[in-house]
Amino acid sequence: MVSNWQRRKGRRGENEVVSIALEHDLPARRISRLGCPDQDVLICNELHEVKCGNAYAMKRLRSFIDNNFAVVHRADREDWLVTLRLADYLELMKAHEKERSDDASM
């Protein structure tokens, strides 16, 4: 069961991510309130899950990303994942969105 405090913390994180995306001129909105499990935010029509926490693993990822563009990681026998700074990711999304709109206008 998720406590009210955890829900508020998640909602604050989702709203913050949406605000940052909007500051980068990307279309974004919160969708978790619409009953979509495991899908919190829509940025450039792509679904995103937002996680907030102070876990040891997140701190370790942060220490790796301080000197790198991205961290590529995986758990044993799991798929590879990439962790980026949000600002860098949003710049990639902006380029992707521009490419998509350029293709649509052709």
C-alpha positions as CSV (number, residue, x, y, z in Angstrom):
1,M,0.0,0.0,0.0
2,V,1.3,3.4,-0.9
3,S,1.1,6.1,1.8
4,N,-0.2,9.6,1.1
5,W,3.3,10.9,1.7
6,Q,4.7,8.6,-1.1
7,R,1.9,9.6,-3.4
8,R,2.6,13.3,-2.9
9,K,6.3,12.8,-3.4
10,G,5.6,11.0,-6.6
11,R,3.2,13.7,-7.8
12,R,5.8,16.4,-7.0
13,G,8.4,14.5,-9.0
14,E,6.1,14.0,-12.0
15,N,5.1,17.7,-11.9
16,E,8.8,18.7,-11.8
17,V,9.7,16.6,-14.8
18,V,6.7,18.0,-16.8
19,S,7.8,21.6,-15.9
20,I,11.4,21.0,-16.9
21,A,10.2,19.4,-20.2
22,L,8.0,22.4,-20.9
23,E,10.9,24.8,-20.1
24,H,12.7,22.9,-22.9
25,D,9.8,23.6,-25.3
26,L,8.7,20.0,-25.4
27,P,5.0,19.0,-25.1
28,A,4.6,17.2,-21.8
29,R,1.8,16.4,-19.3
30,R,1.2,14.2,-16.3
31,I,-0.9,11.1,-17.1
32,S,-0.7,9.0,-13.9
33,R,-3.8,10.6,-12.6
34,L,-5.6,9.1,-15.6
35,G,-5.3,5.6,-14.2
36,C,-2.3,4.5,-16.3
37,P,-0.2,2.1,-14.1
38,D,3.5,2.5,-14.5
39,Q,3.2,5.4,-16.9
40,D,3.4,8.8,-15.2
41,V,4.4,11.4,-17.8
42,L,3.9,11.9,-21.5
43,I,6.7,13.8,-23.2
44,C,6.6,14.2,-27.0
45,N,3.9,11.5,-27.1
46,E,6.3,9.0,-25.4
47,L,5.4,7.4,-22.1
48,H,7.8,7.9,-19.1
49,E,7.9,6.4,-15.6
50,V,9.2,8.9,-13.0
51,K,10.9,7.5,-9.9
52,C,12.0,9.6,-7.0
53,G,14.1,8.2,-4.2
54,N,17.3,8.4,-2.2
55,A,18.3,4.8,-2.7
56,Y,21.9,3.6,-2.6
57,A,21.8,2.5,-6.3
58,M,20.6,6.0,-7.4
59,K,23.4,7.6,-5.5
60,R,25.9,5.3,-7.2
61,L,24.5,6.1,-10.6
62,R,24.8,9.7,-9.8
63,S,28.5,9.3,-8.9
64,F,29.1,7.6,-12.2
65,I,27.2,10.1,-14.4
66,D,29.1,13.1,-12.9
67,N,32.0,12.5,-15.3
68,N,30.1,10.9,-18.2
69,F,27.4,11.7,-20.7
70,A,25.5,8.5,-19.7
71,V,25.8,5.4,-17.7
72,V,25.0,2.1,-19.4
73,H,24.1,-0.6,-16.9
74,R,22.2,-3.8,-16.3
75,A,21.5,-6.4,-13.6
76,D,22.5,-10.0,-14.2
77,R,20.5,-11.5,-17.0
78,E,18.5,-8.3,-17.5
79,D,18.3,-5.9,-20.4
80,W,20.7,-3.1,-20.7
81,L,19.6,0.4,-19.5
82,V,20.9,3.9,-20.1
83,T,20.8,6.6,-17.5
84,L,21.2,10.2,-18.6
85,R,20.9,13.6,-17.0
86,L,17.3,14.9,-17.7
87,A,18.6,18.0,-19.5
88,D,20.7,15.9,-21.9
89,Y,17.8,13.5,-22.5
90,L,15.4,16.3,-23.2
91,E,17.8,17.7,-25.8
92,L,17.8,14.3,-27.5
93,M,14.0,14.2,-27.3
94,K,13.8,17.7,-28.9
95,A,16.0,16.5,-31.8
96,H,13.9,13.4,-32.1
97,E,10.7,15.5,-32.1
98,K,12.1,17.9,-34.8
99,E,13.2,15.0,-37.0
100,R,9.7,13.4,-36.6
101,S,8.0,16.7,-37.6
102,D,10.4,17.2,-40.5
103,D,9.5,13.7,-41.8
104,A,5.8,14.3,-41.4
105,S,6.0,17.5,-43.5
106,M,7.6,15.8,-46.4
